[in-house]
C-alpha cells in the first residue's frame, strides 16, 4: 500500500475483504506513513442517487473540501479533479454501485478514469475503492462487460490474520494458552477488530465467561449487534433459515438442507435450495462447499459449511441467548452460550489444526512439509478422517484425529486406522508410502500421551504445534 502511494502518480486501487477485516484502517495507516495529507473518504450508503449525493456532500463538508455535488455525474467529475490536485479519494462500500439505481455511476467514472490514466505521470493523486461483497465487486471491476473492466492499476485482497499473528497478539496482551487460542479463534478467527475490541474491554486475557459477558451480554457490549449489522442485515427469509441450519449442522449435504427446508416450509421450498446456496456462497461468500481430499470438483460428496467463524459462532451459540438478555437471568444465558460454543469448538479445532499445519509448512517449520492443502476425507461408507496430510517428496501420508476433549482420543484410534485403511484401498497410488497417525487435542496429559504412543499414534497438542510459531 505504501509503495503504491509513494509512486506519486495516478493509481486506481481495489481493496476487497470481509467486513471488519481492516480495510479502512489499512488505508489510514498507509496514508499517514506515506505523508499523504490531502484525502477524502466517502462511505457509500445503500441508497438511491439522491441519498448517495447527500452522503457525499456530508463527507466533503467534514473533510473541509469546497464545492458540493448535485448528481452522480458531478461526483465522478469531482473525483477526477481532486486526483489531479493530489488527493487520494477512497470510496468505501463501493459494491453498492452494482445496484440498478446507481449503475450509471460506473460509466460516468470510467470516462474520468480513462482521462486520468492517459496522463498518469502528471496526476499525483489516486482512487481507492473498497468493498466487502466479493461477487458484486467482481461484477463492477472484473467482468468483461463492466465499464470499469481492466481499469484498476492495483488490487489487494485482505484475508485473516494468520495464526502466528494471533499468537503474537495473545503473547503480548494475555497468554498463548491453547484453550484460549481455540476459544478466541473460534469466535474471532483472524479479524483484527475483534481482538482489539477484547483488548479495549480489558478481557483478552480473561476467562471465557468474562469474555462473553463483556463482549456480548452487557448493555455496552461492542459485539452484541455485530452479526446483525454487518452480516445479516442484507438477508431476508429463507437465506437466514439456511444459515441457521448450517450453523447447527456443519458439514451437512445438499440433501440434508433440502430435507430441512421441506420440513420448515413445505416440499415446494426444495426447488429453491440450490439458488439460496449459490447466492450465499458466490455473492456473499458466507458459506462454502468442501470436498474430501482428491475428490473431483463435481463430486456429489460435497458438504456445506459457514465460512466465517464469527458468523458460525453467533448463529449456533450466541444469537438466541443474547436476544433473551432482557427476559432471562444473564448468568444462565452465558452458561448456555458457553456450553454451545464448546460444541462448536470441536469442529473449529479441525480447521485450526489444518491452518497451523499449512503455516508451519509454509515457514519451513515442523516435521511435515506439505505438498497438498490439508483436508479431511469422507465417503458414503461412513469413513471419516479429520485431516489427511500429504508429503509427496518423501512419500509420506499422515492421518489425524482431532478431539477437543483429549479423553476421546484413545477411543478414536481404532476408527482412525480403519478409515485410513479404506482410504488407502480407494487410492492405490499411496501403496508403499510411509503411513503415520497423529492424535491432536488442545492439551494431552503425560499418561494419556504415553498410552497413545503405545497404540502407535504420535501425539500433538496445540501447545506443541504453536510453541515455536
N, C-alpha and C positions, 0 to 999 in steps of 0.2 A: 504494500500500500504506500509506504514512504517512497519507494523507488518510482512509483507511478507519479506521485506528486512532485518529486524532485526533477522531473523532466522539464517542467515549466513550459509545456506545450499542450495543445488540445488533447484531451482524452475523454472517452465515454466508457465508464466502468460499470459493469453489472456485478452486484453482490447478492448472493442468494444464501438462504439458510433458514432453519426453523425459527419461529418466534422466540425471542429471549436468548438467542444464541450469542448475541453481542455485536450485531452488525453496526448499529448506531454508535456504540462505544468504540468500536474499531475505528470508525471514521473520525470521531472526536479526538482520540489519542493520536492518530496518524497526522491529522491536520495540525495539532498542537506541536508534534515533534518536527514536522516539516516547516513550521513557522508560517503557515498559511493563515492570514488574518481576515481575508475577505471571503466570507462564507454565507450561504443561505441554505437552511434546512427546511423542507416542507414535508409534512406528513399528509399524504393524500387521503381524504376521507372516502368512505364507501357511500358516495352520494351522486347527485346529478351534476351537470356542469355548473349550475349556479352555486351549489354547495362547495365544489372544488375551488371556484373563483373566490368565494368568500373566505375559505380557509387560507388560500394563498395570500390574499391581501392582509390577513391577520399576521401571517409569518413575516411578510415584508415590513409591516409596522414594527414587529418585535425585533427584527434584525436591523432596524434603522435604515432601510433602503427606500429611497424616494421613488415615487410613482406607484400606481396601482393598476391592476388589470381588470378588464370587464368581460373577457372571454377566454376560452382555451387557446385560441389563436394568439392572443396577446401574451398569454403565459409562455408559449413557445418562443415568441419573439424576445420576450424578456430574458429567457434562459440564454439565448444566443448573445444578447447584448452584454449580460453580466459575465459570460465566459470570456468575451473579448476584453472586458475590463479587468480580468484576472480573478474573478470569483470562481469558487468551487461550489456548484449547486448540487444539493442532494435531495432526491425525491424518494421518500420512504413510502412503503405500501404501493409501489408502482404497479403491482398486478391489478389494481382496480381499474386501470385504463383498458383492461380487457373487457370491462363491462360495455354493453352495447351503447349506452347513452354517452360514454366517454371515448369511444373507439376513435373518433375523428382526431383526437389529440395526437396520436402516434404519427399520422400522416402529416400533420402540421409540424410536429417536432422533427420529422425526417428532413424536411426542407432546411431547417436550421442546422441540423447535424451535418448534412452534406455540405452546406456552405462553410461551416467551421472546419470540417475535415480537409476541404480543398486548400485552406491556408493554415494548416495545423501549426506550423512553426511560428506563426505570428499571433497565435491565440494562447495566452498564458493560463487560461482557466480551463475548467472541465466540468463534466456532468457525471454524477453518480446516481444510479437507480438501484434501489433496494427492494427486495420482495421475499415473501415467505411462502407463497403458493407456487410450487415448482412448475406445475403444468401451465399455469397462466403466464408466468414469466417466460417460459419456453415459447409459448404461443406468440408473445409480443416481440421477442428478440431473436428467436432461432428458427421459427417456421419460415420456409422459403417465400411464402406469400405475404408475410408480415411487412409493413412499411419499414420497420427498423431492422430487418434481417441483415446480418453481416455488417452492422454499423458500429457495434461495440469494439473498442480497442483492447479491452482487458476484461477478464472475468474472474471472480473469486467465489468459490463455494465454501462456505463456512460449515464445518462439521463440529461434533462434540469435542470437548477436551479429551485427550487420551487418558488412560488410567494413570500413567506416570505423573501427569499434571494434577489429577485429582489427589494422588498420594502426596504430592508436594504441598498442596493446599492443606491437607489434613495434618501433615507433619509440622507445618508452620503454625497452625492455629488450633490443633486438637491433638490427635494421635492417629497412628495408622493401624489401630486395632482392626483385625479382619472383619469382625462383626459390624463395626462402624462403617467400614468401607462398603460392605454389602448392603447395609441398611440405607445409606445415603445414595449409593449408586443406583439402587433400585428406585429410589424416589427421584433423583435429580440427574442421573446418568452423567453427562459431561456438559451441563448447561451452567456457564459461569454465574449467571444472575442468581440462580437458586442457592449456590454455595455462599454467595455474597449476602443474600437475604439471611441465611442461617448465621453467618458471622455477625452481621449487624444486629441481630436479635440476641447475640451472645449465647447461642445454643449449638454451635458447630461441634463442640466437644461434650455436649450434654447427653444424658440418657435418652432412650427412644421416646418415652412418654413426654419428656420435657420438650423435645424437638417437635413432636406432633402438636402439643398444646400451643406452643409459641407460634408455629408457622401456619397452623390450620384451624385451631379451635378457639382462639381468643378473638375478641371483637376487632382488634387491630392487626390480626394475623395477615402477613403480606401475601400468602398464597391461597387463602380460602376461596378466592374468586378467580384464581389464575386460569384454570382449565375452561371455565365457562366463558371468560372474557377473550381468551386467546386461541382456544381450540374449537369450542363447541358453538360459538355464537353464530357461525355461518351455516350450521347444520340444522336440519329440521326432521322431525318424524322418524321415518324408517332408518335413516342413517344412524341416528342415536341408538336405536334398538340394536342394530348390527354391532355397533361399537360396544355396547353394554354386554352383549353375548360374547364377543371375542375377549373382552377383559376378564370375564369369569371363566372362559373355556379356552385358554391359549392353546394353539396347536389344533384347532378344530378343522374339519374338512368342509368343502363346499356343501356336501350332503348334510352335514351337521347344521350348518347355517340355514339351509333351506327348510329343514325339519323344524328348527326353532321358530323361523318366521311364519311357517304354516300354523304352528301351534298358537302363536300370538295373534295372527291377523287373518288366518284362513288360507286355504290352498291357493287362491289366486295370487298371493304375495310371492310364491316361489318363483314365478317368471321374472320378477323384478330383482332378485338377489344378485344376479350377475352384474346388472347395472350399478347397484349400490356398491358392490365390491370394486368395480372398475373405477368409479369416481373417488372412493375413499383411498384407493391405492395410487392412482395416477394423478388426480388433481390435487388432493390434499396430502398425499403421502403419509396418511395416518396408519395404514395397515400395509402388510407385505405378505406375499405368498412364498413360503420357503419350501424347498425340495430337499429330499435326502441327498447326501453327497453322491456325486456321479450320476444322478438322475438326469435324463434329458429335459430340456425346458418345457416340453409339452406333456410331461408325465402327469398322470392323474393322481399321483400320491402327494400332491401339494397340501400344505397346511397353512392356515392363516394366523397371523399374529399382529397385535398392535405394535407399531414400530417404536413409539416413544415411551420410555419408561415412566415419565411423569404422568402421561395420559393414562397408561395402563394402571398405575398405582391409584390414581384418582378414581377411575371408573370402578375398579374392582374392590377397593378398600376404603376410600375416603369420602366419596361423594355423598352417600346416604348418611353416614354419621355426622359429617359437617353440616348438612342441611337440617339435621334434627337438633342442633345445639339449643335452639330456643324452646324446645319442648321436653328434653330429656336431660338427666344428670350428666354433666360433661365427662366425669371420670369414667362412667360406664361406656360412653361413646368412644373415648380414647382407647379403652381396653378392646372394644370391638374392632376399631380400625387397626390397632397394632396386631391383633390376632390374625386378621385377614392379610395384612401386609407380610407377616411371616410366611403365610402360604404362598404369596406371590413371589417372595424371595427365593423359593425353591426353583421356580422357572428362571428367575433372573440370574441365579448362580451359574447356570449353564452358559448364558450369554456372556457373563462377566469373565468366566474362565476362558472361553473361546477368544475373547478380545485380549486377555492377558497373554495367552499363547501367541497370538499374532504379533502383539507388540514386542514380546521378548524375541521372537524370531527376527523381526524387522531390525531390532537393535543388536542382533548378534549375541543375545544372552541365552543362557539355559542350555539344555541338553538335547533340544529337538528343533532343528531348523525346519520350517515348513516349506513344502512345495505346492500345497493346495490350501485354499481358505479352509479353516477348521469348521466343520459342520457336524450335525448329528446324522443318524441313519435310522430309518424305519421302513417297514413294508407291511403288506396286508396279512402276514402270518404272525403278527404280534411281536416281531423283532423290534426292539427299542435300544438304541445306543445313544447315550447323551452326547458324546463327542468322538469323532474319528479324526486323527491327525496323520498326515502323510509326509514322509521324508523320502522323496524319490531318489535323491542322490545316494543315500545309504541303504535303500531298500528296507525301510523300517515303517511299520504301521502301528499306531498306538490307539487303543480303545479305552475310553474313560467313563467312569460312573461318578456323577456329581450329586451330592446329597447335602442339603442344608443341615440336616440332623446327622452328625457323624455316626451315631449309633446304628444307622441304617446301612452303612457302607458294607459291613461284613456280609450281611444277608443278600446284598446285591451282586456279590462277586460271581456266584454260580450263574445267575441270569446274564451277566455281562459276558462270561465265557461262552455260554450257549448262543447268545445273539451274535457274538463275534464269529463263532464257527459258521453260522448260517450266512453271515455277510461274506466270509471268505469263500464259501461254496458258490455263492452267487457272483463273485468277482474273482475268477481263477487267475487273473493276471498278478495277484499278490502271492501266488504259490511260491514258496521258497523265501519269502520275506521274513524278517525278524518281527515277531508279534509281541507287543508289550501291552500290559494292562496297568491302569492307574486308577486310584480311588481318591477323590477330591472332596474336601469339605472346608469350611472356614478355618476350623482348627481340629486337630486329631490328637488325642492324648497318647502318651507313650505305650500304654498297654494295648490299646486298640491298634495302634500303628504296628506293633510287633506281631499281633495276630494277623493283620492284613498281609504283612510281609511273608509270614509262614504260608499264607494262601497263595503266594506267588504274585502279589499285587504291589506295585510301587505306590507309596502314599505321598500325596502332595496337598498341603494345606494352602489356603490363601496367604497365610503368613509366609510360608516358604516361597511361594510363587512371586510375591511382591517385595520380598526383603531387599533385593538389590536393584529395584526399579527406581 
